[in-house]
Amino acid sequence: MPEGVRTQTKGAADAGPPPGPEEFRAVLSRLASGVVAVTGLDSEGRPAGLTVSSFVSVSLDPPLVSFCVARTSRTWPLLRAGGRVCVNILSEGQAADAARFAVRDADRFGGVRWRPSPAGLPVLDGGLAWLECTVREEHGAGDHDIVICHVDRLRGTGEAGPLVRFRGGYGRLEPSFD
C-alpha cells in the first residue's frame, strides 16, 4: 500500500447492512454544495451542458478541478468528445438554468443566454465565474465517473451570491461574516 494511504476494515462487517440509495441520498443532501453548469460543444459544434453539484478544486499547481458525472449521462459523452469544457459557477439567480441543465432530453440552451469563451465554449450569462478546462483524466467510482480537468483560463464575472444545492433543492447562501 502506498505511504500515507490508510484503510480501516476491522469492525466494518459488524456495522450492519450498508445504507440503501434513498437513505444515502437523504443523508448526503444535508451537505450544502455549490452548483455549476459544465458546458461545451458537441461534435457538430452545438452547445451541450449539464448541471453538477460535485465540483471541487483539486490542486493549485498545476490548477486542477474535478466533478462527478453519472455513468448514465447522455450529455457527458458529447462533452468528453470535445476534450474541453467550460465550468460555469452559477449565481443564486440561476436556479432555473440549473434545473434546465439537469433535465434529460431537454433543449437545455433554449432560452438560456450565453456567449462564447475565448476558446468558443458556452459561458452562461449571469454566472459568478467560468473556467475553461481540458479534460485530463476520468476515474470510475461506482455509478459515477470522477473527471479531473486542467484549468486553462478563468474569469470571475459576478458579485451575486452563489447558487446552493441543499436537501434536494436550490437555495441561496446568507453570508454572516461577524
N, CA, C and O of each residue as an XYZ file, in Angstrom:
712
protein
N       0.844     -1.173      0.000
C       0.000      0.000      0.000
C       0.892      1.240      0.000
O       1.891      1.266      0.719
N       0.556      2.283     -0.795
C       1.381      3.491     -0.847
C       1.451      4.166      0.525
O       0.513      4.091      1.319
N       2.577      4.822      0.782
C       2.759      5.529      2.035
C       1.689      6.609      2.173
O       1.365      7.301      1.208
N       1.153      6.745      3.362
C       0.138      7.761      3.610
C      -1.284      7.300      3.324
O      -2.230      8.028      3.625
N      -1.462      6.119      2.755
C      -2.794      5.608      2.472
C      -3.178      4.661      3.590
O      -2.444      3.719      3.891
N      -4.323      4.904      4.207
C      -4.788      4.057      5.288
C      -6.160      3.507      4.955
O      -6.975      4.182      4.327
N      -6.405      2.305      5.371
C      -7.729      1.725      5.250
C      -8.119      1.152      6.598
O      -7.264      0.773      7.399
N      -9.412      1.092      6.837
C      -9.901      0.521      8.074
C     -10.951     -0.509      7.716
O     -11.989     -0.179      7.143
N     -10.680     -1.746      8.055
C     -11.646     -2.796      7.758
C     -12.131     -3.487      9.010
O     -13.209     -4.081      9.001
N     -11.371     -3.428     10.085
C     -11.755     -4.103     11.314
C     -13.052     -3.504     11.849
O     -13.148     -2.291     12.036
N     -14.021     -4.328     12.088
C     -15.296     -3.867     12.625
C     -16.304     -3.444     11.573
O     -17.478     -3.267     11.897
N     -15.892     -3.278     10.330
C     -16.811     -2.821      9.294
C     -17.941     -3.816      9.078
O     -19.077     -3.410      8.833
N     -17.653     -5.111      9.163
C     -18.677     -6.124      8.937
C     -19.702     -6.154     10.064
O     -20.809     -6.657      9.876
N     -19.351     -5.624     11.231
C     -20.258     -5.624     12.371
C     -21.206     -4.430     12.370
O     -22.071     -4.340     13.241
N     -21.070     -3.536     11.441
C     -21.839     -2.297     11.440
C     -23.263     -2.473     10.928
O     -24.038     -1.519     10.981
N     -23.631     -3.623     10.447
C     -24.969     -3.831      9.912
C     -24.981     -3.669      8.410
O     -23.933     -3.494      7.788
N     -26.172     -3.727      7.821
C     -26.248     -3.624      6.359
C     -25.879     -2.225      5.882
O     -26.116     -1.241      6.583
N     -25.300     -2.139      4.690
C     -24.953     -0.817      4.153
C     -26.223     -0.031      3.849
O     -27.286     -0.620      3.651
N     -26.120      1.286      3.811
C     -27.304      2.097      3.516
C     -27.783      1.866      2.086
O     -26.979      1.618      1.187
N     -29.071      1.948      1.887
C     -29.642      1.883      0.543
C     -29.491      3.220     -0.147
O     -29.176      4.215      0.506
N     -29.711      3.272     -1.470
C     -29.526      4.512     -2.230
C     -30.380      5.682     -1.723
O     -29.898      6.814     -1.678
N     -31.639      5.427     -1.342
C     -32.501      6.529     -0.893
C     -32.039      7.099      0.442
O     -32.015      8.316      0.627
N     -31.672      6.219      1.373
C     -31.176      6.685      2.669
C     -29.864      7.447      2.479
O     -29.662      8.500      3.085
N     -28.981      6.921      1.647
C     -27.704      7.560      1.363
C     -27.926      8.960      0.795
O     -27.309      9.925      1.248
N     -28.813      9.065     -0.203
C     -29.113     10.360     -0.824
C     -29.707     11.333      0.191
O     -29.334     12.506      0.215
N     -30.634     10.852      1.036
C     -31.292     11.715      2.017
C     -30.296     12.283      3.028
O     -30.368     13.461      3.380
N     -29.381     11.457      3.489
C     -28.404     11.932      4.467
C     -27.414     12.901      3.814
O     -27.127     13.958      4.376
N     -26.892     12.551      2.638
C     -25.909     13.428      1.993
C     -26.511     14.726      1.473
O     -25.778     15.685      1.232
N     -27.825     14.781      1.295
C     -28.459     16.021      0.842
C     -28.390     17.106      1.910
O     -28.696     18.267      1.639
N     -27.993     16.734      3.116
C     -27.852     17.706      4.202
C     -26.545     18.498      4.108
O     -26.329     19.440      4.870
N     -25.692     18.116      3.185
C     -24.459     18.865      2.943
C     -24.712     19.828      1.793
O     -24.941     19.396      0.663
N     -24.672     21.116      2.066
C     -24.865     22.117      1.015
C     -23.681     22.095      0.064
O     -22.540     21.911      0.488
N     -23.951     22.283     -1.228
C     -22.874     22.324     -2.210
C     -23.177     23.392     -3.248
O     -24.335     23.699     -3.532
N     -22.120     23.944     -3.804
C     -22.274     24.885     -4.890
C     -22.742     24.164     -6.146
O     -22.631     22.942     -6.243
N     -23.263     24.916     -7.100
C     -23.807     24.335     -8.323
C     -23.109     24.966     -9.523
O     -22.947     26.184     -9.603
N     -22.702     24.104    -10.454
C     -22.076     24.568    -11.692
C     -22.784     23.946    -12.887
O     -23.434     22.907    -12.769
N     -22.650     24.585    -14.018
C     -23.076     24.008    -15.291
C     -21.805     23.753    -16.089
O     -21.030     24.672    -16.355
N     -21.602     22.503    -16.465
C     -20.450     22.143    -17.292
C     -20.931     22.174    -18.738
O     -21.839     21.431    -19.109
N     -20.324     23.030    -19.552
C     -20.775     23.220    -20.932
C     -19.641     22.949    -21.908
O     -18.469     22.910    -21.533
N     -20.010     22.766    -23.153
C     -19.049     22.547    -24.217
C     -19.779     22.481    -25.542
O     -20.944     22.865    -25.644
N     -19.090     21.995    -26.547
C     -19.669     21.868    -27.880
C     -19.635     20.406    -28.286
O     -18.646     19.711    -28.056
N     -20.727     19.940    -28.896
C     -20.737     18.558    -29.379
C     -19.952     18.472    -30.682
O     -19.397     19.474    -31.133
N     -19.897     17.307    -31.287
C     -19.079     17.098    -32.486
C     -19.546     17.920    -33.676
O     -18.799     18.095    -34.638
N     -20.780     18.430    -33.622
C     -21.296     19.268    -34.706
C     -21.263     20.748    -34.363
O     -21.824     21.567    -35.091
N     -20.606     21.098    -33.250
C     -20.465     22.496    -32.862
C     -21.657     23.067    -32.129
O     -21.719     24.278    -31.915
N     -22.615     22.224    -31.734
C     -23.784     22.690    -30.983
C     -23.459     22.702    -29.495
O     -22.737     21.833    -29.007
N     -24.003     23.707    -28.757
C     -23.740     23.747    -27.318
C     -24.413     22.580    -26.598
O     -25.515     22.164    -26.954
N     -23.732     22.065    -25.587
C     -24.256     20.997    -24.739
C     -23.830     21.320    -23.311
O     -22.831     22.006    -23.096
N     -24.586     20.828    -22.342
C     -24.216     21.099    -20.959
C     -25.017     20.274    -19.979
O     -26.050     19.696    -20.319
N     -24.518     20.230    -18.750
C     -25.194     19.511    -17.676
C     -24.913     20.194    -16.346
O     -23.924     20.912    -16.198
N     -25.800     19.961    -15.378
C     -25.666     20.529    -14.046
C     -24.871     19.575    -13.163
O     -25.062     18.360    -13.215
N     -23.976     20.138    -12.348
C     -23.143     19.353    -11.454
C     -23.109     20.033    -10.084
O     -22.954     21.250     -9.992
N     -23.255     19.240     -9.027
C     -23.106     19.796     -7.679
C     -21.974     19.106     -6.922
O     -21.908     19.162     -5.694
N     -21.094     18.460     -7.665
C     -19.950     17.769     -7.062
C     -18.633     18.355     -7.566
O     -17.675     17.619     -7.799
N     -18.583     19.654     -7.733
C     -17.413     20.341     -8.278
C     -16.485     20.763     -7.145
O     -16.935     21.343     -6.157
N     -15.181     20.474     -7.284
C     -14.209     20.892     -6.266
C     -12.873     21.261     -6.904
O     -12.535     20.806     -7.996
N     -12.142     22.082     -6.204
C     -10.757     22.377     -6.547
C      -9.909     21.186     -6.114
O     -10.123     20.640     -5.031
N      -8.951     20.775     -6.943
C      -8.099     19.637     -6.629
C      -6.676     20.081     -6.317
O      -6.078     19.607     -5.351
N      -6.124     20.992     -7.129
C      -4.718     21.371     -6.994
C      -4.527     22.803     -7.469
O      -5.165     23.243     -8.426
N      -3.638     23.526     -6.786
C      -3.282     24.876     -7.224
C      -2.166     24.855     -8.260
O      -2.144     25.689     -9.165
N      -1.246     23.915     -8.134
C      -0.106     23.844     -9.042
C       0.170     22.396     -9.420
O       0.811     21.677     -8.653
N      -0.287     21.960    -10.561
C      -0.988     22.712    -11.600
C      -2.443     22.954    -11.199
O      -2.963     22.267    -10.320
N      -3.104     23.921    -11.833
C      -4.501     24.207    -11.489
C      -5.425     23.099    -12.001
O      -5.633     22.957    -13.206
N      -5.973     22.319    -11.070
C      -6.856     21.208    -11.418
C      -8.156     21.312    -10.647
O      -8.177     21.742     -9.494
N      -9.241     20.914    -11.297
C     -10.558     20.823    -10.676
C     -11.141     19.457    -11.000
O     -10.652     18.766    -11.894
N     -12.181     19.069    -10.280
C     -12.853     17.817    -10.604
C     -14.349     17.946    -10.392
O     -14.821     18.828     -9.675
N     -15.080     17.050    -11.028
C     -16.516     16.925    -10.835
C     -16.887     15.481    -11.138
O     -16.128     14.749    -11.773
N     -18.053     15.089    -10.681
C     -18.525     13.725    -10.901
C     -19.711     13.735    -11.847
O     -20.560     14.625    -11.793
N     -19.757     12.731    -12.717
C     -20.814     12.611    -13.722
C     -21.378     11.194    -13.663
O     -20.630     10.217    -13.609
N     -22.700     11.097    -13.673
C     -23.342      9.783    -13.672
C     -22.975      9.031    -14.946
O     -22.925      9.613    -16.030
N     -22.723      7.748    -14.806
C     -22.392      6.936    -15.983
C     -23.558      6.822    -16.944
O     -23.361      6.452    -18.101
N     -24.770      7.132    -16.498
C     -25.949      7.083    -17.363
C     -26.149      8.372    -18.150
O     -27.066      8.459    -18.967
N     -25.309      9.368    -17.917
C     -25.459     10.653    -18.602
C     -25.328     10.488    -20.109
O     -24.406      9.831    -20.594
N     -26.242     11.079    -20.834
C     -26.144     11.104    -22.297
C     -25.385     12.333    -22.775
O     -24.903     12.373    -23.907
N     -25.283     13.327    -21.915
C     -24.612     14.574    -22.284
C     -23.107     14.485    -22.112
O     -22.360     15.032    -22.923
N     -22.645     13.799    -21.059
C     -21.204     13.748    -20.821
C     -20.427     13.196    -22.013
O     -19.384     13.761    -22.344
N     -20.868     12.128    -22.678
C     -20.107     11.668    -23.851
C     -19.973     12.744    -24.933
O     -18.955     12.793    -25.624
N     -20.977     13.601    -25.089
C     -20.906     14.693    -26.067
C     -19.832     15.694    -25.674
O     -19.068     16.166    -26.517
N     -19.780     16.017    -24.376
C     -18.790     16.978    -23.885
C     -17.385     16.379    -23.899
O     -16.426     17.039    -24.301
N     -17.269     15.138    -23.463
C     -15.975     14.456    -23.405
C     -15.318     14.405    -24.781
O     -14.103     14.566    -24.894
N     -16.105     14.183    -25.815
C     -15.567     14.042    -27.168
C     -14.809     15.294    -27.610
O     -13.858     15.202    -28.387
N     -15.225     16.455    -27.119
C     -14.535     17.694    -27.468
C     -13.228     17.881    -26.724
O     -12.369     18.642    -27.170
N     -13.057     17.197    -25.590
C     -11.825     17.295    -24.833
C     -11.676     18.541    -23.986
O     -10.762     18.628    -23.166
N     -12.572     19.516    -24.175
C     -12.531     20.775    -23.417
C     -13.912     21.094    -22.924
O     -14.899     20.824    -23.608
N     -13.995     21.669    -21.735
C     -15.268     22.073    -21.167
C     -15.118     23.441    -20.520
O     -14.014     23.910    -20.242
N     -16.269     24.064    -20.290
C     -16.303     25.313    -19.536
C     -17.158     25.058    -18.300
O     -18.318     24.661    -18.409
N     -16.582     25.287    -17.134
C     -17.314     25.143    -15.882
C     -17.845     26.527    -15.527
O     -17.075     27.461    -15.303
N     -19.179     26.647    -15.478
C     -19.842     27.899    -15.143
C     -20.291     27.828    -13.696
O     -21.147     27.010    -13.360
N     -19.731     28.673    -12.823
C     -20.152     28.715    -11.425
C     -21.407     29.566    -11.368
O     -21.370     30.761    -11.660
N     -22.529     28.943    -10.988
C     -23.827     29.592    -11.073
C     -24.114     30.493     -9.877
O     -23.683     30.225     -8.755
N     -24.854     31.571    -10.147
C     -25.250     32.519     -9.107
C     -26.637     32.169     -8.582
O     -27.351     31.360     -9.176
N     -27.007     32.780     -7.474
C     -28.284     32.495     -6.825
C     -29.488     32.742     -7.732
O     -30.555     32.181     -7.484
N     -29.354     33.554     -8.762
C     -30.449     33.832     -9.680
C     -30.562     32.841    -10.828
O     -31.387     33.030    -11.722
N     -29.749     31.787    -10.823
C     -29.727     30.853    -11.942
C     -30.302     29.471    -11.618
O     -29.919     28.480    -12.240
N     -31.212     29.403    -10.657
C     -31.828     28.117    -10.308
C     -32.565     27.524    -11.508
O     -32.534     26.309    -11.708
N     -33.222     28.356    -12.305
C     -33.944     27.847    -13.485
C     -32.964     27.250    -14.499
O     -33.258     26.227    -15.117
N     -31.801     27.887    -14.673
C     -30.792     27.338    -15.583
C     -30.279     25.995    -15.060
O     -30.136     25.041    -15.825
N     -30.005     25.925    -13.758
C     -29.519     24.671    -13.174
C     -30.548     23.560    -13.364
O     -30.195     22.436    -13.721
N     -31.815     23.874    -13.127
C     -32.866     22.864    -13.292
C     -32.977     22.442    -14.753
O     -33.152     21.257    -15.037
N     -32.879     23.382    -15.676
C     -32.971     23.065    -17.102
C     -31.831     22.162    -17.559
O     -32.049     21.238    -18.343
N     -30.615     22.420    -17.074
C     -29.458     21.628    -17.478
C     -29.431     20.252    -16.808
O     -28.601     19.408    -17.147
N     -30.345     20.031    -15.855
C     -30.412     18.737    -15.168
C     -31.479     17.816    -15.755
O     -31.539     16.641    -15.392
N     -32.325     18.327    -16.657
C     -33.425     17.536    -17.211
C     -32.944     16.763    -18.437
O     -32.358     17.328    -19.361
N     -33.205     15.462    -18.419
C     -32.826     14.600    -19.542
C     -33.680     14.938    -20.770
O     -34.881     15.181    -20.657
N     -33.043     14.948    -21.932
C     -33.708     15.144    -23.225
C     -34.376     16.503    -23.374
O     -35.297     16.644    -24.178
N     -33.939     17.500    -22.626
C     -34.498     18.847    -22.763
C     -33.639     19.667    -23.720
O     -32.473     19.347    -23.950
N     -34.226     20.725    -24.275
C     -33.453     21.699    -25.047
C     -32.793     22.609    -24.021
O     -33.349     23.643    -23.650
N     -31.640     22.232    -23.576
C     -31.005     22.900    -22.445
C     -30.600     24.342    -22.731
O     -30.541     25.154    -21.808
N     -30.322     24.673    -23.974
C     -29.909     26.038    -24.292
C     -31.050     26.897    -24.814
O     -30.850     28.080    -25.092
N     -32.255     26.321    -24.956
C     -33.406     27.098    -25.394
C     -33.755     28.150    -24.358
O     -34.120     27.808    -23.234
N     -33.651     29.415    -24.710
C     -33.971     30.500    -23.796
C     -32.857     30.863    -22.826
O     -33.026     31.783    -22.025
N     -31.730     30.173    -22.873
C     -30.602     30.474    -21.987
C     -29.640     31.390    -22.731
O     -29.178     31.070    -23.826
N     -29.346     32.534    -22.121
C     -28.411     33.475    -22.753
C     -26.979     33.072    -22.420
O     -26.640     32.792    -21.270
N     -26.144     33.052    -23.469
C     -24.747     32.700    -23.289
C     -23.907     33.374    -24.359
O     -24.422     33.888    -25.353
N     -22.616     33.359    -24.132
C     -21.653     33.903    -25.097
C     -20.469     32.953    -25.152
O     -20.258     32.189    -24.210
N     -19.697     32.977    -26.218
C     -18.545     32.074    -26.297
C     -17.378     32.561    -25.430
O     -17.108     33.758    -25.339
N     -16.710     31.620    -24.810
C     -15.463     31.920    -24.094
C     -14.389     32.175    -25.147
O     -14.655     32.017    -26.338
N     -13.188     32.564    -24.739
C     -12.118     32.745    -25.734
C     -11.895     31.513    -26.610
O     -11.494     31.646    -27.766
N     -12.149     30.310    -26.072
C     -11.986     29.078    -26.862
C     -13.281     28.669    -27.563
O     -13.338     27.618    -28.201
N     -14.323     29.502    -27.446
C     -15.582     29.220    -28.128
C     -16.564     28.367    -27.345
O     -17.591     27.964    -27.890
N     -16.278     28.080    -26.079
C     -17.168     27.259    -25.258
C     -18.255     28.127    -24.628
O     -18.021     29.310    -24.379
N     -19.439     27.568    -24.364
C     -20.539     28.364    -23.813
C     -20.288     28.858    -22.385
O     -20.043     28.070    -21.472
N     -20.356     30.186    -22.216
C     -20.332     30.834    -20.907
C     -21.735     31.372    -20.669
O     -22.215     32.209    -21.433
N     -22.396     30.902    -19.621
C     -23.758     31.313    -19.330
C     -23.780     32.716    -18.733
O     -23.003     33.022    -17.829
N     -24.668     33.565    -19.240
C     -24.825     34.909    -18.700
C     -25.353     34.832    -17.273
O     -26.204     34.000    -16.961
N     -24.844     35.702    -16.417
C     -25.333     35.798    -15.051
C     -24.574     34.970    -14.036
O     -24.899     35.010    -12.850
N     -23.568     34.217    -14.469
C     -22.806     33.381    -13.548
C     -21.813     34.179    -12.719
O     -21.586     35.363    -12.966
N     -21.231     33.518    -11.741
C     -20.238     34.153    -10.879
C     -18.837     34.073    -11.454
O     -18.009     34.954    -11.219
N     -18.572     33.005    -12.214
C     -17.241     32.806    -12.787
C     -17.316     31.690    -13.815
O     -18.282     30.928    -13.852
N     -16.290     31.601    -14.649
C     -16.166     30.478    -15.583
C     -14.715     30.042    -15.642
O     -13.792     30.828    -15.428
N     -14.545     28.754    -15.940
C     -13.217     28.164    -16.059
C     -13.183     27.333    -17.332
O     -13.952     26.381    -17.463
N     -12.309     27.671    -18.271
C     -12.083     26.829    -19.449
C     -11.112     25.732    -19.045
O     -10.060     26.000    -18.466
N     -11.471     24.512    -19.351
C     -10.682     23.382    -18.875
C     -10.435     22.353    -19.973
O     -11.230     22.207    -20.902
N      -9.322     21.647    -19.846
C      -9.017     20.489    -20.674
C      -9.220     19.252    -19.820
O      -8.689     19.160    -18.714
N      -9.986     18.305    -20.330
C     -10.228     17.062    -19.601
C      -8.933     16.266    -19.577
O      -8.368     15.965    -20.629
N      -8.454     15.917    -18.370
C      -7.190     15.194    -18.226
C      -7.373     13.716    -17.919
O      -6.712     12.866    -18.516
N      -8.278     13.409    -16.981
C      -8.433     12.028    -16.530
C      -9.877     11.762    -16.148
O     -10.629     12.678    -15.814
N     -10.252     10.484    -16.203
C     -11.530     10.022    -15.671
C     -11.256      8.764    -14.870
O     -10.470      7.906    -15.270
N     -11.920      8.676    -13.733
C     -11.767      7.510    -12.861
C     -13.152      6.987    -12.512
O     -14.003      7.739    -12.035
N     -13.375      5.715    -12.746
C     -14.635      5.103    -12.381
C     -14.780      5.034    -10.871
O     -13.833      4.698    -10.160
N     -15.978      5.357    -10.388
C     -16.260      5.306     -8.950
C     -17.733      4.946     -8.779
O     -18.589      5.829     -8.748
N     -18.024      3.672     -8.668
C     -19.420      3.246     -8.515
C     -20.212      3.574     -9.760
O     -19.809      3.226    -10.870
N     -21.337      4.241     -9.581
C     -22.202      4.573    -10.713
C     -21.866      5.927    -11.343
O     -22.605      6.415    -12.198
N     -20.758      6.530    -10.924
C     -20.313      7.810    -11.465
C     -18.867      7.694    -11.954
O     -18.164      6.732    -11.645
N     -18.450      8.687    -12.712
C     -17.050      8.855    -13.088
C     -16.563     10.162    -12.482
O     -17.274     11.166    -12.505
N     -15.354     10.148    -11.940
C     -14.716     11.354    -11.437
C     -13.883     11.913    -12.577
O     -12.997     11.235    -13.099
N     -14.167     13.147    -12.962
C     -13.484     13.798    -14.077
C     -12.511     14.834    -13.511
O     -12.900     15.688    -12.714
N     -11.261     14.754    -13.923
C     -10.251     15.720    -13.491
C      -9.863     16.556    -14.702
O      -9.550     16.030    -15.769
N      -9.892     17.866    -14.511
C      -9.616     18.804    -15.608
C      -8.520     19.787    -15.223
O      -8.412     20.210    -14.072
N      -7.712     20.137    -16.215
C      -6.717     21.202    -16.061
C      -7.393     22.522    -16.423
O      -8.049     22.623    -17.460
N      -7.234     23.526    -15.575
C      -7.816     24.844    -15.833
C      -6.854     25.618    -16.723
O      -5.714     25.887    -16.346
N      -7.339     25.972    -17.919
C      -6.517     26.687    -18.891
C      -6.697     28.194    -18.813
O      -5.758     28.957    -19.037
N      -7.917     28.614    -18.492
C      -8.253     30.036    -18.465
C      -9.453     30.181    -17.550
O     -10.289     29.280    -17.479
N      -9.552     31.309    -16.843
C     -10.699     31.531    -15.963
C     -10.964     33.012    -15.780
O     -10.121     33.861    -16.069
N     -12.169     33.297    -15.289
C     -12.521     34.699    -15.031
C     -13.677     34.745    -14.045
O     -14.657     34.013    -14.185
N     -13.553     35.618    -13.041
C     -14.669     35.931    -12.152
C     -15.513     36.993    -12.829
O     -14.979     37.995    -13.306
N     -16.823     36.792    -12.880
C     -17.662     37.701    -13.664
C     -18.825     38.303    -12.898
O     -19.479     39.209    -13.416
N     -19.111     37.845    -11.696
C     -20.278     38.353    -10.979
C     -20.026     38.496     -9.495
O     -19.088     37.912     -8.951
N     -20.875     39.281     -8.843
C     -20.728     39.528     -7.408
C     -21.952     39.084     -6.613
O     -22.007     39.317     -5.406
N     -22.922     38.458     -7.247
C     -24.105     37.977     -6.540
C     -23.714     36.814     -5.635
O     -22.558     36.390     -5.629
N     -24.661     36.305     -4.882
C     -24.406     35.139     -4.057
C     -24.406     33.881     -4.911
O     -24.885     33.899     -6.045
N     -23.867     32.779     -4.372
C     -23.802     31.531     -5.130
C     -25.134     30.781     -5.102
O     -25.931     30.939     -4.177
N     -25.357     29.969     -6.123
C     -26.470     29.035     -6.119
C     -26.021     27.821     -5.314
O     -24.929     27.298     -5.533
N     -26.861     27.372     -4.386
C     -26.510     26.283     -3.489
C     -27.557     25.182     -3.602
O     -28.754     25.449     -3.704
N     -27.084     23.949     -3.583
C     -27.979     22.787     -3.569
C     -28.006     22.247     -2.145
O     -26.963     22.002     -1.539
N     -29.227     22.064     -1.616
C     -29.403     21.598     -0.252
C     -30.739     20.879     -0.134
O     -31.777     21.409     -0.531
N     -30.704     19.662      0.417
C     -31.899     18.844      0.630
C     -32.750     18.710     -0.634
O     -33.977     18.807     -0.589
N     -32.077     18.486     -1.750
C     -32.769     18.202     -2.999
C     -33.292     19.410     -3.745
O     -33.961     19.250     -4.766
N     -33.011     20.612     -3.273
C     -33.485     21.808     -3.953
C     -32.386     22.845     -4.064
O     -31.275     22.649     -3.571
N     -32.709     23.953     -4.720
C     -31.757     25.046     -4.887
C     -32.096     26.152     -3.910
O     -33.268     26.409     -3.634
N     -31.076     26.803     -3.389
C     -31.286     27.870     -2.445
C     -30.168     28.893     -2.556
O     -29.357     28.874     -3.482
N     -30.160     29.776     -1.587
C     -29.141     30.802     -1.577
C     -28.422     30.788     -0.235
O     -28.933     30.271      0.759
N     -27.261     31.350     -0.229
C     -26.424     31.410      0.949
C     -26.610     32.763      1.597
O     -26.496     33.792      0.931
N     -26.893     32.775      2.874
C     -26.991     34.037      3.619
C     -25.677     34.230      4.379
O     -25.482     33.653      5.448
N     -24.780     35.043      3.820
C     -23.472     35.181      4.454
C     -23.551     35.907      5.800
O     -24.340     36.834      5.984
N     -22.733     35.468      6.707
C     -22.591     36.106      8.016
C     -21.109     36.162      8.315
O     -20.485     35.141      8.604
N     -20.552     37.346      8.246
C     -19.118     37.477      8.401
C     -18.779     38.197      9.711
O     -17.808     38.952      9.769
N     -19.557     37.971     10.738
C     -19.318     38.606     12.045
C     -18.116     38.035     12.725
O     -17.774     38.455     13.830
